[in-house]
Amino acid sequence: MKHIELYSTIGEPPPRGFLLHGPPGAGKTLLAHALAGELNVPLLKVAGPELLNMYLGESERAVRQCFQRARNSQPCVIFFDEIDALCPKRSSLGDNNSSMRIVNQLLTEMDGFEGRGGVFLMAATNRPDIIDPAVMRPGRFDRILFVNLPNQQDRKEILLALTKQGKDPTMDEDVDYNKIAEDERCEGFSGADLEQLVKEAREQAILEIVNSAENDTRDSDQVTISYRHFDTALKRIKPSVSKADCKTYESLKQRYTSSEK
């Protein structure tokens, strides 16, 4: 979007569709928001189930209106969250003509988006294997990108972001983000799990004050989180994505992710 004129010089349109897939809680939706913020363009977010309607023709009309809003707001990014709920494989729908019509309508709108100028399409899913293959072909979703669980360095940076560099909530001097990120109990944590870890550590700090003999002389503004609170929280918080599920997502990565980076 920043260098779209370079594509014009070679007479080829830039990639228009990007599908993010990976484990839940890995930050796919957050990536879409961050991208729109980086480009300083509107993000039209649509949750797949929001477009489903029991009345005949209403779901298709909602799809048309969604793309029309995108055309009227360009340059912009239109983002479909949980697109697997909107575009399941048509072979698995059986007699569900309503869902089949929604898939057909979405395909029609995506094909009619060739002259869309500054409008780009993004979508997110945990299960690319249940999306209709026609939706995922080049020309509709040109890039299929895998969003993995954070590694050790990523976990540290996420913790720093969640705590605003240790300022909110206030961290004690003994809190070592490297030590927490390296802890084997953090292995397999998603971004959502790390957010829950910070919340649980804060709860432990508050409970410690409440149960203290000095609780009548302190208030919530003085809550400080120490490493011991994180240690207790790590005993309570478990990864939301199991090792078996991680293997499944890794196989989906090998099967669907675009080879070009």
C-alpha positions as CSV (number, residue, x, y, z in Angstrom):
1,M,0.0,0.0,0.0
2,K,2.9,2.3,0.7
3,H,4.6,1.5,-2.7
4,I,1.7,0.6,-4.9
5,E,3.0,2.8,-7.7
6,L,5.9,0.4,-8.1
7,Y,3.5,-2.3,-9.1
8,S,1.9,0.1,-11.7
9,T,5.2,0.4,-13.5
10,I,5.3,-3.3,-14.3
11,G,1.6,-3.5,-15.1
12,E,0.8,-6.0,-12.4
13,P,-1.5,-5.5,-9.4
14,P,0.0,-6.1,-5.9
15,P,-1.1,-9.0,-3.8
16,R,-4.6,-8.2,-2.5
17,G,-5.6,-11.0,-0.2
18,F,-3.8,-12.3,3.0
19,L,-4.9,-15.2,5.1
20,L,-3.4,-15.5,8.6
21,H,-3.7,-18.9,10.2
22,G,-2.3,-20.5,13.4
23,P,-3.1,-21.5,17.0
24,P,-5.7,-19.5,18.9
25,G,-4.4,-16.6,21.0
26,A,-1.3,-16.2,18.8
27,G,-2.2,-12.7,17.8
28,K,-3.7,-12.9,14.3
29,T,-6.4,-10.4,15.0
30,L,-3.9,-8.1,16.8
31,L,-1.6,-8.3,13.7
32,A,-4.4,-7.0,11.5
33,H,-5.0,-4.1,13.9
34,A,-1.3,-3.3,14.1
35,L,-1.0,-3.4,10.3
36,A,-3.8,-0.9,9.8
37,G,-2.3,1.3,12.5
38,E,1.1,1.2,10.8
39,L,-0.4,2.1,7.5
40,N,-2.7,4.7,9.1
41,V,-5.8,3.4,7.2
42,P,-9.2,2.3,8.4
43,L,-9.7,-1.4,9.4
44,L,-13.1,-2.7,8.6
45,K,-13.3,-5.7,10.9
46,V,-16.0,-8.4,10.3
47,A,-16.4,-11.5,12.4
48,G,-17.6,-14.4,10.2
49,P,-20.6,-15.3,12.4
50,E,-21.8,-11.7,12.4
51,L,-22.8,-12.1,8.7
52,L,-24.9,-15.2,9.3
53,N,-28.7,-14.6,9.2
54,M,-31.6,-17.0,9.4
55,Y,-33.6,-15.0,6.8
56,L,-33.3,-15.8,3.1
57,G,-31.0,-13.5,1.3
58,E,-30.0,-11.4,4.3
59,S,-26.5,-13.0,4.8
60,E,-25.7,-12.4,1.1
61,R,-26.8,-8.8,1.4
62,A,-24.6,-8.4,4.5
63,V,-21.6,-9.7,2.5
64,R,-22.3,-7.2,-0.4
65,Q,-22.7,-4.3,2.0
66,C,-19.4,-5.2,3.7
67,F,-17.5,-5.0,0.4
68,Q,-19.3,-1.9,-0.6
69,R,-18.3,-0.2,2.6
70,A,-14.7,-1.1,1.9
71,R,-14.9,0.4,-1.6
72,N,-16.3,3.6,-0.1
73,S,-13.6,3.8,2.5
74,Q,-10.5,3.1,0.5
75,P,-7.6,3.1,1.1
76,C,-8.5,0.6,3.8
77,V,-8.1,-3.0,5.0
78,I,-11.1,-5.2,5.3
79,F,-10.6,-8.0,7.9
80,F,-12.6,-11.2,8.2
81,D,-12.1,-12.8,11.6
82,E,-13.0,-16.5,11.9
83,I,-13.6,-16.8,8.2
84,D,-13.9,-20.6,8.5
85,A,-17.4,-19.9,10.0
86,L,-18.3,-18.0,6.8
87,C,-16.7,-20.1,4.1
88,P,-16.8,-23.9,5.0
89,K,-16.2,-26.4,2.3
90,R,-19.2,-26.6,0.1
91,S,-18.9,-30.4,-0.2
92,S,-19.6,-30.6,3.6
93,L,-22.6,-28.4,3.6
94,G,-25.1,-31.1,2.3
95,D,-28.5,-29.5,2.0
96,N,-27.5,-26.3,3.7
97,N,-28.2,-24.0,0.8
98,S,-28.0,-20.9,2.9
99,S,-24.3,-21.4,3.8
100,M,-23.6,-22.4,0.2
101,R,-25.1,-19.1,-1.1
102,I,-22.9,-17.1,1.4
103,V,-19.7,-18.8,0.1
104,N,-20.8,-18.1,-3.5
105,Q,-21.5,-14.5,-2.8
106,L,-18.2,-14.0,-1.1
107,L,-16.4,-15.6,-4.1
108,T,-18.3,-13.2,-6.4
109,E,-17.3,-10.2,-4.3
110,M,-13.7,-11.2,-4.1
111,D,-13.5,-11.7,-7.9
112,G,-15.1,-8.4,-8.5
113,F,-12.5,-6.7,-6.4
114,E,-9.9,-6.5,-9.1
115,G,-10.3,-2.8,-9.7
116,R,-10.5,-2.0,-6.0
117,G,-7.6,0.4,-5.8
118,G,-6.5,0.9,-2.3
119,V,-8.6,-1.9,-0.7
120,F,-6.8,-5.0,0.7
121,L,-8.4,-8.1,2.1
122,M,-7.2,-9.9,5.3
123,A,-8.7,-12.9,7.1
124,A,-7.8,-15.0,10.1
125,T,-8.6,-18.6,11.0
126,N,-7.5,-21.4,13.2
127,R,-8.6,-24.1,10.7
128,P,-7.6,-23.4,7.1
129,D,-8.4,-27.1,6.3
130,I,-12.1,-26.5,6.6
131,I,-12.3,-23.4,4.4
132,D,-13.6,-23.9,0.9
133,P,-10.5,-24.4,-1.4
134,A,-12.0,-21.9,-4.0
135,V,-11.6,-19.1,-1.4
136,M,-8.0,-19.8,-0.8
137,R,-6.8,-19.9,-4.4
138,P,-4.4,-17.3,-5.8
139,G,-6.2,-14.2,-6.9
140,R,-8.4,-14.3,-3.8
141,F,-5.9,-15.0,-1.0
142,D,-2.5,-14.5,-2.7
143,R,-0.5,-15.0,0.6
144,I,-1.3,-17.6,3.3
145,L,0.8,-16.8,6.3
146,F,1.3,-18.8,9.5
147,V,1.3,-17.0,12.9
148,N,3.1,-19.2,15.3
149,L,3.2,-19.3,19.1
150,P,5.9,-16.9,20.5
151,N,9.4,-18.1,21.2
152,Q,11.5,-17.1,24.2
153,Q,12.5,-13.7,22.9
154,D,8.9,-13.1,21.7
155,R,7.5,-13.9,25.2
156,K,9.8,-11.4,26.8
157,E,8.8,-8.7,24.4
158,I,5.1,-9.5,24.8
159,L,5.4,-9.3,28.6
160,L,7.2,-6.0,28.3
161,A,4.3,-4.7,26.1
162,L,1.6,-6.0,28.4
163,T,3.2,-4.3,31.4
164,K,4.1,-1.1,29.5
165,Q,7.8,-1.8,30.2
166,G,7.1,-2.7,33.9
167,K,5.2,0.6,34.7
168,D,1.6,-0.6,34.5
169,P,1.2,-2.6,36.7
170,T,4.2,-1.6,38.7
171,M,6.9,-4.3,38.9
172,D,9.3,-4.9,41.7
173,E,13.1,-4.8,41.1
174,D,13.3,-8.6,41.3
175,V,11.1,-9.2,38.3
176,D,13.3,-10.5,35.5
177,Y,11.5,-10.8,32.2
178,N,14.2,-13.0,30.8
179,K,13.8,-15.4,33.6
180,I,10.1,-15.6,33.2
181,A,10.3,-16.0,29.4
182,E,12.9,-18.8,29.8
183,D,10.9,-20.7,32.4
184,E,9.9,-24.1,31.0
185,R,6.4,-23.6,32.4
186,C,6.0,-20.7,29.8
187,E,6.8,-23.1,26.9
188,G,3.9,-23.2,24.6
189,F,2.3,-20.0,26.0
190,S,0.4,-18.0,23.5
191,G,0.0,-14.2,23.7
192,A,-3.3,-14.7,25.3
193,D,-1.8,-17.0,27.9
194,L,0.9,-14.4,28.7
195,E,-1.8,-11.8,29.2
196,Q,-3.6,-14.1,31.6
197,L,-0.3,-14.7,33.4
198,V,0.1,-11.0,34.1
199,K,-3.5,-10.7,35.3
200,E,-3.0,-13.7,37.6
201,A,0.3,-12.3,39.0
202,R,-1.6,-9.0,39.7
203,E,-4.4,-10.9,41.4
204,Q,-1.8,-12.7,43.6
205,A,-0.3,-9.3,44.6
206,I,-3.7,-8.0,45.5
207,L,-4.6,-11.1,47.5
208,E,-1.3,-10.8,49.4
209,I,-2.2,-7.2,50.4
210,V,-5.7,-8.1,51.4
211,N,-4.5,-11.0,53.6
212,S,-1.7,-8.9,55.1
213,A,-2.0,-7.5,58.6
214,E,-1.1,-4.1,57.0
215,N,-4.0,-4.1,54.5
216,D,-5.7,-1.2,56.3
217,T,-2.8,1.1,55.6
218,R,-2.3,0.3,51.9
219,D,-4.5,0.9,48.9
220,S,-4.7,-0.6,45.4
221,D,-2.6,2.2,43.9
222,Q,0.4,0.8,45.8
223,V,0.1,-2.7,44.3
224,T,3.6,-3.9,43.2
225,I,4.1,-7.2,41.5
226,S,7.2,-9.3,42.5
227,Y,8.7,-12.4,41.0
228,R,7.1,-14.6,43.6
229,H,3.7,-13.5,42.3
230,F,4.7,-14.6,38.8
231,D,6.0,-17.9,40.2
232,T,2.7,-18.6,41.9
233,A,0.8,-17.6,38.7
234,L,2.9,-20.0,36.6
235,K,1.8,-22.8,38.9
236,R,-1.8,-21.9,38.1
237,I,-1.7,-21.0,34.4
238,K,-1.3,-23.7,31.8
239,P,-0.8,-23.4,28.0
240,S,-4.2,-23.1,26.2
241,V,-2.8,-25.0,23.2
242,S,-1.8,-28.5,23.9
243,K,1.3,-30.2,22.4
244,A,-0.9,-32.4,20.3
245,D,-2.7,-29.4,18.9
246,C,0.7,-27.7,18.2
247,K,1.6,-30.7,16.0
248,T,-1.7,-30.3,14.2
249,Y,-1.1,-26.6,13.5
250,E,2.5,-27.4,12.4
251,S,1.1,-29.8,9.8
252,L,-1.3,-27.2,8.6
253,K,1.6,-24.8,8.3
254,Q,3.4,-27.2,6.0
255,R,0.3,-27.8,4.0
256,Y,-1.0,-24.3,3.5
257,T,1.6,-21.6,4.2
258,S,2.9,-19.7,1.1
259,S,6.5,-20.6,0.4
260,E,7.3,-17.0,-0.6
261,K,8.1,-14.7,2.3
